[in-house]
Amino acid sequence: MTAFSAKTAEASVAPEPALVGTWHLVSYALRDGASDVIYPLGKEAQGQIIYDDLGNMSCHLINPSPPERPRDVQDGTAYEARMSYERYSSYYGPYEVDVVSRQVHHHVVGALMPGWVGTTVVRSYAFDGPDTVTLSAKTGFGEQQAILKWHRAR
C-alpha cells in the first residue's frame, strides 16, 4: 500500500489557516432524514482533532462513560477489548482542504478501524466564528449525516 504523503497534500492545496490548530469536541450526533438524532458515543462524547500547518491531522473520539462491567462476564479480556473498540475511534494522516467546496479531505494512514486505512474521509466544514467549526458528512447509511462540532483549544 502506498501512503498518501503530506508533501503531496501541501503541494496541491494549502491548509486553511483558520482550520490549523487543536480542537476539542463539543458534540457528536448522527441525524437521519426524519430528524431523529443518535449519539453514537453518548451525549457527553469527548474528542480532539488536530490540524497542523504542514498538512497533517489526527482525530480521537471517546465515550467517557462506558457501561458498568456485568458481574457474569466469563472472559474479562475479551469484554474489555470489545468495550474499548465500541467506545473509542481514532485515525490520522495528511489532509488537504478544498476552500471552494468547503471540504477537508483526511487521507487515512492509520486508524483503529483497519478498513479506514488507505481511504479518504471527506468532511464538509463550516465556521461559526473563529473558534467554532462544524465538520459533517453523509455516513453511507441512507440519509444519515454525522455532525461533529468542535471548539478551538486555548
Secondary structure as UniProt FT lines:
FT   HELIX           6..12
FT   TURN            17..19
FT   STRAND          21..31
FT   TURN            33..34
FT   STRAND          37..38
FT   TURN            40..41
FT   TURN            43..44
FT   STRAND          46..51
FT   TURN            53..54
FT   STRAND          56..62
FT   TURN            71..72
FT   HELIX           76..87
FT   STRAND          88..98
FT   TURN            99..102
FT   STRAND          103..107
FT   STRAND          110..111
FT   HELIX           114..116
FT   TURN            117..118
FT   STRAND          120..127
FT   TURN            130..131
FT   STRAND          132..138
FT   TURN            142..143
FT   STRAND          145..152
//
